[in-house]
């Protein structure tokens, strides 16, 4: 079996353009490999979400959604690792290994592992480095009209109509054969 395939486009290059703001992390660097602690247990990692902090978002921001997507997964539809919905506008930082219970009314929808919460990187062994697109979406509403049983795609559909601006960081991860 071979995993040879074209490189998938960045998902946000396919959507309407929105202004950018600043996203930083103590744990991940744009274009650089992530530490194994941010990998899924199935790939020998600790399944720990990275620290994220954001600033310079539009003044009219009423809430945030945080997502992590792997466009390089050999699925034809990528792989959703994290969709954290309805963070209040007052939250501008997530600590490493954040727990949903610490986020008030915010919640995660099921990721493509079938789990609620963060699911770390787990590209197939021997495949090229995968990009993990962490995005913070600044919203023009306090809350998206979705519940915890929504799919990541349905959240994304709703984001298309409520995103004022977006901040993105794209670390990579690879499992050697």
RODO-2510 file (C-alpha; in nm, 4 decimals, decimal comma):
residues 177
     n   res          X          Y          Z
     1     x     0,0000     0,0000     0,0000
     2     x     0,1181     0,3506    -0,0743
     3     x     0,0102     0,6811     0,0728
     4     x     0,1337     0,8828    -0,2253
     5     x    -0,1147     1,1619    -0,2933
     6     x    -0,1192     1,5338    -0,3729
     7     x    -0,0750     1,7817    -0,0906
     8     x    -0,4153     1,8973     0,0291
     9     x    -0,4856     2,2704     0,0293
    10     x    -0,4924     2,4648     0,3509
    11     x    -0,8620     2,4595     0,4515
    12     x    -0,8789     2,8339     0,5102
    13     x    -0,7542     2,9083     0,1592
    14     x    -1,0841     2,7607     0,0353
    15     x    -1,3086     2,9882     0,2419
    16     x    -1,3911     3,3568     0,2118
    17     x    -1,1010     3,5715     0,3277
    18     x    -1,1309     3,7308     0,6712
    19     x    -0,8855     3,9548     0,8568
    20     x    -0,6143     3,7908     1,0635
    21     x    -0,5137     3,8465     1,4246
    22     x    -0,2287     3,7137     1,6396
    23     x    -0,2038     3,3564     1,7708
    24     x     0,0964     3,2498     1,9782
    25     x     0,1902     2,9417     2,1768
    26     x     0,4461     2,8358     2,4333
    27     x     0,4244     2,4840     2,2861
    28     x     0,3895     2,4892     1,9085
    29     x     0,5602     2,6896     1,6335
    30     x     0,4291     2,7595     1,2860
    31     x     0,5876     2,5138     1,0397
    32     x     0,7877     2,3300     1,3076
    33     x     0,7371     1,9765     1,4465
    34     x     0,5246     1,9444     1,7602
    35     x     0,6517     1,7689     2,0692
    36     x     0,5273     1,4105     2,1159
    37     x     0,3239     1,5162     2,4201
    38     x     0,0767     1,6686     2,1690
    39     x     0,0410     1,3370     1,9855
    40     x    -0,2469     1,0977     2,0454
    41     x    -0,1900     0,7969     2,2699
    42     x    -0,2239     0,5701     1,9641
    43     x     0,0929     0,7371     1,8301
    44     x     0,2804     0,7116     2,1595
    45     x     0,1938     1,0625     2,2753
    46     x     0,0347     1,2108     2,5844
    47     x    -0,2676     1,3662     2,4072
    48     x    -0,2030     1,7072     2,5651
    49     x    -0,3489     2,0143     2,3977
    50     x    -0,0947     2,2936     2,3445
    51     x    -0,0958     2,6315     2,5146
    52     x    -0,2565     2,8938     2,2869
    53     x    -0,2907     3,2714     2,3360
    54     x    -0,4418     3,5301     2,1020
    55     x    -0,4594     3,9064     2,0734
    56     x    -0,5355     4,1927     1,8345
    57     x    -0,8752     4,0493     1,7365
    58     x    -1,1541     4,2871     1,6292
    59     x    -1,3020     4,5020     1,9067
    60     x    -1,6524     4,3833     1,8154
    61     x    -1,5635     4,0168     1,8871
    62     x    -1,8321     3,8529     2,1021
    63     x    -1,6903     3,4997     2,1342
    64     x    -1,4401     3,2469     2,0012
    65     x    -1,4193     2,8973     1,8570
    66     x    -1,0887     2,7058     1,8602
    67     x    -1,0253     2,4273     1,6103
    68     x    -0,7479     2,1896     1,5080
    69     x    -0,7646     2,0211     1,1676
    70     x    -0,5241     1,7931     0,9788
    71     x    -0,5740     1,8510     0,6050
    72     x    -0,3071     1,5878     0,5275
    73     x    -0,4912     1,2868     0,6709
    74     x    -0,5391     1,0240     0,4001
    75     x    -0,9189     1,0410     0,4201
    76     x    -1,0325     1,2698     0,1400
    77     x    -1,1869     1,4927     0,4061
    78     x    -0,9013     1,5625     0,6476
    79     x    -0,9269     1,4883     1,0191
    80     x    -1,0748     1,7057     1,2951
    81     x    -0,8680     1,6862     1,6137
    82     x    -1,0397     1,9557     1,8194
    83     x    -1,3435     2,1819     1,7984
    84     x    -1,3917     2,3955     2,1107
    85     x    -1,7097     2,6004     2,0789
    86     x    -1,8493     2,9130     2,2443
    87     x    -1,5577     3,0512     2,4402
    88     x    -1,6499     3,3933     2,5800
    89     x    -1,4748     3,7005     2,4403
    90     x    -1,3010     3,7417     2,7772
    91     x    -1,1013     3,4189     2,7211
    92     x    -0,7854     3,4948     2,5234
    93     x    -0,5617     3,2100     2,6354
    94     x    -0,5860     2,8354     2,6867
    95     x    -0,3342     2,6628     2,9119
    96     x    -0,1554     2,3475     2,8054
    97     x    -0,3813     2,0427     2,8582
    98     x    -0,6906     2,2584     2,9041
    99     x    -0,9961     2,0745     3,0368
   100     x    -1,3468     2,1495     2,9175
   101     x    -1,4671     2,1536     3,2786
   102     x    -1,2511     2,4639     3,3318
   103     x    -1,4166     2,6594     3,0489
   104     x    -1,7634     2,7364     3,1831
   105     x    -2,0302     2,7084     2,9133
   106     x    -1,7831     2,6334     2,6337
   107     x    -1,7838     2,2761     2,5038
   108     x    -1,6167     2,0489     2,2530
   109     x    -1,7906     1,8591     1,9795
   110     x    -1,6824     1,5060     1,9008
   111     x    -1,3543     1,4937     1,7105
   112     x    -1,2816     1,2413     1,4355
   113     x    -1,1547     0,9932     1,6953
   114     x    -1,5153     0,9882     1,8164
   115     x    -1,4148     1,1555     2,1447
   116     x    -1,5123     1,4816     2,3132
   117     x    -1,2077     1,7018     2,3663
   118     x    -0,8634     1,7356     2,2165
   119     x    -0,7286     1,4440     2,0127
   120     x    -0,3578     1,4647     1,9436
   121     x    -0,1644     1,4078     1,6233
   122     x    -0,1426     1,0514     1,4892
   123     x    -0,0430     1,0469     1,1232
   124     x     0,0202     0,7046     0,9687
   125     x     0,3741     0,5788     1,0355
   126     x     0,6044     0,6611     0,7474
   127     x     0,3741     0,9232     0,5966
   128     x     0,5068     1,2706     0,5225
   129     x     0,4793     1,5385     0,7943
   130     x     0,1191     1,6406     0,8537
   131     x     0,0109     2,0002     0,9158
   132     x    -0,2037     2,0626     1,2222
   133     x    -0,3984     2,3808     1,1610
   134     x    -0,4849     2,5366     1,4967
   135     x    -0,7281     2,8227     1,4381
   136     x    -0,9002     3,0699     1,6670
   137     x    -1,2128     3,2169     1,5086
   138     x    -1,3360     3,5539     1,6399
   139     x    -1,7167     3,5577     1,6256
   140     x    -1,9761     3,8281     1,5668
   141     x    -2,2086     3,6445     1,8099
   142     x    -2,1613     3,5295     2,1696
   143     x    -2,2512     3,1712     2,0842
   144     x    -2,2931     2,9600     1,7754
   145     x    -2,6339     2,7943     1,7604
   146     x    -2,4913     2,4414     1,7818
   147     x    -2,4805     2,1813     2,0568
   148     x    -2,2249     1,9266     2,1764
   149     x    -2,3638     1,6654     1,9358
   150     x    -2,2945     1,8817     1,6280
   151     x    -2,0364     1,7530     1,3827
   152     x    -1,7170     1,9502     1,3204
   153     x    -1,8392     2,0160     0,9655
   154     x    -2,1648     2,1658     1,0965
   155     x    -1,9692     2,3903     1,3334
   156     x    -1,7507     2,4920     1,0369
   157     x    -2,0596     2,5711     0,8302
   158     x    -2,1854     2,8008     1,1072
   159     x    -1,8421     2,9596     1,1403
   160     x    -1,8589     3,0624     0,7743
   161     x    -2,1416     3,3030     0,8635
   162     x    -2,0083     3,4359     1,1954
   163     x    -1,6294     3,4665     1,1660
   164     x    -1,5051     3,8258     1,1919
   165     x    -1,1370     3,7301     1,1853
   166     x    -0,9158     3,4242     1,2221
   167     x    -0,5755     3,3524     1,3760
   168     x    -0,3870     3,0412     1,2661
   169     x    -0,0737     2,8518     1,3601
   170     x     0,0337     2,5393     1,1672
   171     x     0,2827     2,3087     1,3422
   172     x     0,3609     1,9677     1,1944
   173     x     0,3944     1,6113     1,3183
   174     x     0,5347     1,2941     1,1658
   175     x     0,5622     0,9369     1,2879
   176     x     0,8711     0,7685     1,1470
   177     x     0,8342     0,4145     1,0207
***
